[in-house]
């Protein structure tokens, strides 16, 4: 006899660094449906940006996500540069690429460590984070911070990276090969990890496309999309590298993609350091004309998209951000149905979710009168009424 019930993951859960709510409908141990609820922590960054000058906004958007703090500012400044028809100096294109690929290394190694921790492989956790530390150190050396780099500005880069610092970066990423080999072989050769990850959290290529999945979440399902190749920016069309995919469509495939992308990041960084030449790093943009622009960047989790509209003043009149987690998290509904309860947590972790990136608020407005239907007090009242109904039932 089947036993159907509901299991809640969140809004607060040890796996989740931020508040999100996943409600599992299960039959015995099998997940038969999932309700994904986002937007518990709205920070109003897009609205806040309308009160900032164009040059202040990068400092705000790099705080959208601590692991994408190079990607969001770069997407934003590229959107503004499209409005102003700016030609960014070549040296700055290389500098932007170096910083963004260092960020990809630190993000992927962070994920590998956390995935090991979730699976009970705390040795992998300690190894991955140990070898991530030198990457964080050179990021701090080159930009002044381990997390918020403040290196991208409209028209170029805010600060240069010296030849000595470039040599140090080259040395550090070169020394990553051996530990990466160790971590990759640990994943590829371990029969326990194969049993735990293969065939788990299947996201078919068709489902990945239907949900609009991006980054390693899509590439782990064999979908070869990557903004760096498909819509080149920075110096990505000036160096040689490959888009990494995996055919398994499971959690194992996503792990393989991230590990192999670390090798590609090293390859890109070393080529940039070899090819970079002395020169200007800032086009010195004085004003932004009226217009609209978009910026796309392949963040560690996938495509980050920024839309900016200008009215000719010194502030954006509209700024829209779509982070990769916004489209990757809903794939949970496709990849978890039919799975066992025990596999749900690692399937969720496999998309490397960042929740505050996804936050949105809705205003319910009458289409005819344009009057707001619900105020904050109404939402609180409706919530309390629903809680009372659930308690009585």
C-alpha positions as CSV (number, residue, x, y, z in Angstrom):
1,X,0.0,0.0,0.0
2,X,1.4,3.4,-1.0
3,X,1.9,6.1,1.7
4,X,1.8,9.6,0.3
5,X,3.1,12.5,2.4
6,X,4.8,15.9,2.2
7,X,8.4,16.6,3.2
8,X,9.7,20.1,3.6
9,X,13.2,21.2,2.8
10,X,13.6,24.7,4.1
11,X,13.0,27.6,4.3
12,X,15.9,26.9,6.6
13,X,18.0,23.8,6.1
14,X,21.7,22.9,6.7
15,X,22.2,22.5,3.0
16,X,21.0,26.0,2.2
17,X,23.0,29.0,3.0
18,X,19.9,31.2,2.4
19,X,16.2,30.8,2.9
20,X,14.3,28.9,0.1
21,X,11.5,26.4,0.4
22,X,11.3,23.1,-1.5
23,X,8.2,20.9,-0.7
24,X,8.5,17.3,-1.7
25,X,5.4,15.2,-2.4
26,X,6.5,11.6,-1.8
27,X,5.1,8.2,-2.2
28,X,7.0,6.0,0.3
29,X,10.6,7.0,-0.5
30,X,10.0,8.2,-4.1
31,X,9.5,11.8,-5.0
32,X,6.4,12.2,-7.1
33,X,6.1,16.1,-7.2
34,X,8.1,19.1,-6.1
35,X,6.9,22.6,-5.3
36,X,9.8,25.2,-5.5
37,X,9.2,28.5,-3.7
38,X,11.7,31.3,-4.2
39,X,12.1,34.9,-3.0
40,X,12.3,34.8,0.8
41,X,15.1,37.4,0.9
42,X,14.5,40.3,-1.5
43,X,17.2,42.9,-1.3
44,X,16.0,45.4,-3.9
45,X,19.3,45.7,-5.7
46,X,17.9,46.6,-9.1
47,X,15.8,49.4,-7.6
48,X,18.7,50.6,-5.4
49,X,20.9,50.9,-8.6
50,X,18.5,53.6,-9.9
51,X,19.7,55.9,-7.1
52,X,23.4,55.3,-7.9
53,X,25.6,56.8,-10.5
54,X,26.7,54.6,-13.4
55,X,30.1,54.3,-11.8
56,X,28.7,53.4,-8.4
57,X,26.6,50.5,-9.6
58,X,29.4,48.0,-10.1
59,X,30.2,48.2,-6.4
60,X,26.5,47.3,-5.6
61,X,26.1,44.4,-8.2
62,X,29.3,42.7,-7.2
63,X,27.5,42.0,-3.9
64,X,24.6,40.2,-5.7
65,X,26.6,37.0,-5.1
66,X,29.9,36.4,-3.3
67,X,31.0,33.8,-5.9
68,X,30.0,35.8,-8.9
69,X,31.4,39.2,-7.8
70,X,33.5,39.5,-11.0
71,X,30.7,38.3,-13.3
72,X,27.9,40.6,-12.3
73,X,29.9,43.9,-12.6
74,X,31.4,42.8,-15.9
75,X,27.9,42.0,-17.3
76,X,26.7,45.4,-16.1
77,X,29.6,47.4,-17.5
78,X,29.3,45.6,-20.8
79,X,25.6,46.6,-21.0
80,X,26.6,50.3,-20.4
81,X,29.5,50.1,-22.8
82,X,27.0,48.9,-25.5
83,X,24.9,52.1,-24.8
84,X,27.9,54.3,-25.1
85,X,29.6,52.5,-28.0
86,X,32.8,52.1,-26.0
87,X,35.9,50.4,-27.4
88,X,37.6,48.8,-24.3
89,X,41.4,48.8,-24.5
90,X,42.8,45.3,-25.3
91,X,44.9,45.1,-22.1
92,X,41.8,45.6,-20.0
93,X,40.0,42.8,-22.0
94,X,42.8,40.4,-20.9
95,X,42.7,41.7,-17.3
96,X,39.0,41.1,-17.1
97,X,39.4,37.6,-18.5
98,X,42.1,36.7,-15.9
99,X,40.1,37.8,-13.0
100,X,36.9,36.1,-14.2
101,X,38.7,32.8,-14.8
102,X,40.4,33.0,-11.3
103,X,36.8,33.4,-10.0
104,X,35.7,30.3,-11.9
105,X,38.5,28.3,-10.4
106,X,37.7,29.4,-6.8
107,X,34.0,28.8,-7.4
108,X,34.4,25.3,-8.9
109,X,36.8,24.2,-6.2
110,X,34.5,25.6,-3.6
111,X,31.6,23.5,-5.1
112,X,33.8,20.3,-5.3
113,X,34.6,20.7,-1.6
114,X,31.0,21.2,-0.6
115,X,29.8,18.3,-2.7
116,X,32.4,16.1,-0.9
117,X,31.1,17.4,2.4
118,X,27.4,16.6,1.5
119,X,28.4,13.1,0.5
120,X,30.4,12.4,3.7
121,X,33.8,12.8,1.9
122,X,35.2,15.4,4.2
123,X,38.7,14.7,3.0
124,X,37.7,15.9,-0.5
125,X,36.2,18.9,1.2
126,X,39.5,19.8,2.9
127,X,41.6,19.0,-0.1
128,X,39.5,21.1,-2.5
129,X,39.5,24.1,-0.1
130,X,43.2,23.8,0.6
131,X,44.0,24.1,-3.1
132,X,41.4,26.9,-3.6
133,X,43.2,29.0,-1.0
134,X,46.2,30.1,-3.3
135,X,43.7,31.1,-5.9
136,X,42.0,33.4,-3.3
137,X,45.4,34.7,-2.3
138,X,46.3,35.8,-5.9
139,X,42.9,37.4,-6.3
140,X,43.5,39.4,-3.3
141,X,47.0,40.3,-4.5
142,X,45.8,41.4,-7.9
143,X,42.5,43.2,-6.9
144,X,42.9,44.0,-3.2
145,X,40.1,41.6,-2.0
146,X,39.4,37.9,-1.8
147,X,35.6,38.4,-2.6
148,X,34.6,41.8,-3.9
149,X,37.2,42.6,-6.6
150,X,36.0,46.1,-7.7
151,X,38.1,45.7,-10.9
152,X,35.5,46.3,-13.6
153,X,34.5,49.8,-14.6
154,X,32.8,51.3,-17.6
155,X,35.4,51.6,-20.3
156,X,38.0,49.2,-18.8
157,X,39.5,48.2,-15.6
158,X,39.8,50.1,-12.3
159,X,43.4,48.9,-11.6
160,X,46.2,47.3,-13.5
161,X,47.9,44.0,-12.6
162,X,51.7,44.3,-12.5
163,X,54.1,42.0,-14.3
164,X,55.2,40.6,-11.0
165,X,51.6,39.9,-10.0
166,X,51.0,38.2,-13.4
167,X,54.0,36.0,-12.9
168,X,52.7,35.0,-9.4
169,X,49.2,34.2,-10.9
170,X,50.9,32.1,-13.6
171,X,52.9,30.2,-11.0
172,X,49.9,29.6,-8.8
173,X,47.5,28.3,-11.5
174,X,50.3,26.2,-13.0
175,X,50.8,24.5,-9.6
176,X,47.1,23.6,-9.5
177,X,47.4,20.8,-12.1
178,X,48.6,18.1,-9.8
179,X,46.0,18.6,-7.1
180,X,43.3,18.9,-9.8
181,X,44.5,15.6,-11.2
182,X,44.2,14.1,-7.7
183,X,40.7,15.4,-7.2
184,X,39.5,14.5,-10.7
185,X,40.9,11.0,-10.4
186,X,39.2,10.6,-7.0
187,X,35.9,11.4,-8.6
188,X,36.4,9.4,-11.8
189,X,37.8,6.3,-10.2
190,X,35.9,6.0,-7.0
191,X,33.2,3.2,-7.3
192,X,31.4,4.6,-4.2
193,X,31.0,8.0,-5.8
194,X,29.9,6.4,-9.1
195,X,27.2,4.4,-7.2
196,X,26.2,7.6,-5.3
197,X,26.1,10.0,-8.2
198,X,25.6,8.2,-11.5
199,X,22.0,8.0,-12.6
200,X,21.0,10.4,-9.8
201,X,19.2,13.7,-10.5
202,X,18.7,13.0,-14.2
203,X,18.1,16.2,-16.2
204,X,17.6,15.3,-19.8
205,X,18.8,17.6,-22.6
206,X,15.2,18.3,-23.5
207,X,14.3,19.3,-19.9
208,X,17.4,21.4,-19.7
209,X,16.4,23.3,-22.8
210,X,12.8,23.6,-21.7
211,X,13.7,25.1,-18.3
212,X,16.4,27.3,-20.0
213,X,19.2,25.8,-17.9
214,X,22.6,27.4,-18.2
215,X,26.2,26.8,-17.3
216,X,27.4,23.4,-15.8
217,X,23.8,22.5,-15.2
218,X,23.1,22.5,-18.9
219,X,26.6,21.3,-20.0
220,X,26.3,18.4,-17.5
221,X,23.3,17.3,-19.6
222,X,25.3,17.4,-22.8
223,X,24.0,20.8,-23.9
224,X,27.0,22.7,-25.4
225,X,26.1,26.3,-24.5
226,X,28.7,28.9,-23.2
227,X,28.4,32.6,-23.6
228,X,32.2,32.9,-23.8
229,X,32.1,31.0,-27.1
230,X,28.6,31.8,-28.3
231,X,28.7,35.6,-27.8
232,X,32.4,36.3,-27.1
233,X,33.4,39.1,-24.7
234,X,36.6,40.2,-22.9
235,X,39.5,38.2,-24.5
236,X,37.8,34.9,-24.9
237,X,38.0,35.0,-28.7
238,X,41.7,35.8,-28.5
239,X,42.7,32.6,-26.7
240,X,42.2,28.9,-27.4
241,X,39.9,26.8,-25.1
242,X,37.1,24.2,-25.3
243,X,33.5,24.1,-24.0
244,X,33.2,21.1,-21.6
245,X,30.1,18.9,-21.7
246,X,29.2,15.5,-20.2
247,X,26.7,13.1,-21.6
248,X,25.4,11.5,-18.3
249,X,22.8,14.1,-17.6
250,X,23.2,13.3,-13.8
251,X,24.9,14.7,-10.8
252,X,28.1,12.9,-11.8
253,X,28.1,14.7,-15.1
254,X,27.8,18.1,-13.4
255,X,30.8,17.2,-11.2
256,X,32.9,16.1,-14.1
257,X,32.1,19.3,-16.0
258,X,33.2,21.5,-13.2
259,X,36.4,19.6,-12.6
260,X,37.4,19.7,-16.3
261,X,36.4,23.4,-16.6
262,X,39.1,24.1,-14.0
263,X,41.7,22.8,-16.5
264,X,40.2,25.1,-19.2
265,X,40.3,28.1,-16.8
266,X,44.0,27.4,-16.2
267,X,44.6,27.2,-19.9
268,X,42.8,30.5,-20.5
269,X,44.6,32.3,-17.7
270,X,48.1,31.2,-18.8
271,X,47.4,32.2,-22.5
272,X,46.2,35.7,-21.3
273,X,49.3,36.2,-19.2
274,X,51.5,35.2,-22.2
275,X,49.7,37.4,-24.7
276,X,48.9,40.5,-22.7
277,X,50.8,43.6,-23.8
278,X,51.5,47.0,-22.1
279,X,48.9,49.7,-22.8
280,X,45.9,51.7,-21.5
281,X,43.4,50.0,-19.3
282,X,40.7,52.6,-19.3
283,X,38.8,54.3,-22.2
284,X,37.9,57.1,-19.8
285,X,34.2,57.3,-20.5
286,X,32.8,60.7,-19.4
287,X,29.1,60.4,-19.9
288,X,26.4,57.8,-21.0
289,X,24.0,58.8,-23.7
290,X,20.3,57.7,-23.8
291,X,19.7,54.2,-24.9
292,X,19.5,50.5,-23.9
293,X,22.1,47.9,-23.6
294,X,22.6,44.3,-22.5
295,X,25.6,42.5,-21.0
296,X,26.1,38.7,-21.0
297,X,28.8,36.9,-19.0
298,X,29.4,33.2,-18.4
299,X,29.6,33.2,-14.6
300,X,30.7,30.0,-12.8
301,X,27.1,28.9,-12.6
302,X,26.1,30.0,-16.1
303,X,24.9,33.0,-18.1
304,X,24.5,36.2,-16.1
305,X,22.3,38.7,-18.0
306,X,22.1,42.5,-17.3
307,X,19.8,45.0,-19.0
308,X,20.4,48.7,-18.5
309,X,18.4,51.7,-19.8
310,X,19.7,55.3,-19.8
311,X,17.9,58.6,-20.2
312,X,21.2,60.6,-20.7
313,X,21.5,61.4,-17.0
314,X,24.3,60.1,-14.7
315,X,22.1,57.2,-13.4
316,X,20.4,54.2,-14.9
317,X,16.7,54.6,-15.1
318,X,16.2,50.8,-15.3
319,X,18.5,47.9,-14.4
320,X,17.3,44.3,-14.7
321,X,19.4,41.3,-13.6
322,X,18.9,37.7,-14.4
323,X,21.3,35.5,-12.5
324,X,22.0,31.8,-13.6
325,X,20.4,30.3,-10.5
326,X,17.0,31.9,-11.5
327,X,16.7,29.4,-14.3
328,X,18.8,26.6,-12.9
329,X,16.9,26.1,-9.6
330,X,13.5,25.3,-11.2
331,X,15.2,22.3,-13.0
332,X,14.9,20.7,-9.6
333,X,11.3,20.0,-10.5
334,X,12.5,17.9,-13.5
335,X,15.6,16.2,-11.9
336,X,14.1,15.2,-8.6
337,X,10.7,13.7,-9.6
338,X,11.1,9.9,-9.6
339,X,14.2,10.1,-7.4
340,X,14.6,8.8,-3.8
341,X,14.4,11.2,-0.9
342,X,18.0,10.5,0.0
343,X,19.1,11.8,-3.4
344,X,17.2,15.1,-3.3
345,X,19.8,17.1,-1.3
346,X,22.8,16.3,-3.6
347,X,20.6,16.8,-6.7
348,X,19.8,20.3,-5.4
349,X,23.4,21.0,-4.6
350,X,24.5,19.9,-8.0
351,X,23.1,23.1,-9.6
352,X,25.3,25.1,-7.2
353,X,22.3,27.2,-6.2
354,X,22.6,30.8,-5.1
355,X,19.2,31.9,-3.7
356,X,19.5,35.7,-3.1
357,X,20.5,36.0,-6.8
358,X,17.0,34.9,-7.7
359,X,15.0,37.1,-5.5
360,X,12.0,38.9,-7.0
361,X,9.0,40.8,-5.5
362,X,5.6,41.0,-7.2
363,X,3.1,43.8,-7.2
364,X,-0.5,42.7,-7.9
365,X,-2.1,45.5,-9.8
366,X,-5.6,45.9,-11.3
367,X,-5.1,45.9,-15.1
368,X,-7.8,48.5,-15.7
369,X,-7.4,50.9,-12.8
370,X,-3.6,50.3,-12.2
371,X,-4.4,50.3,-8.5
372,X,-2.3,48.0,-6.3
373,X,-4.6,45.2,-5.1
374,X,-2.6,43.9,-2.2
375,X,-0.6,45.9,0.4
376,X,1.9,44.4,2.8
377,X,-0.7,44.1,5.6
378,X,-3.0,42.2,3.2
379,X,-0.2,39.7,2.4
380,X,0.5,39.2,6.1
381,X,-3.2,38.6,6.8
382,X,-3.5,36.1,3.9
383,X,-0.5,34.2,5.2
384,X,-1.9,34.0,8.7
385,X,-5.2,32.8,7.3
386,X,-3.5,30.1,5.3
387,X,-1.5,29.0,8.4
388,X,-4.8,28.8,10.4
389,X,-6.4,26.6,7.7
390,X,-3.4,24.3,7.6
391,X,-3.4,24.0,11.4
392,X,-7.1,23.1,11.5
393,X,-6.8,20.5,8.7
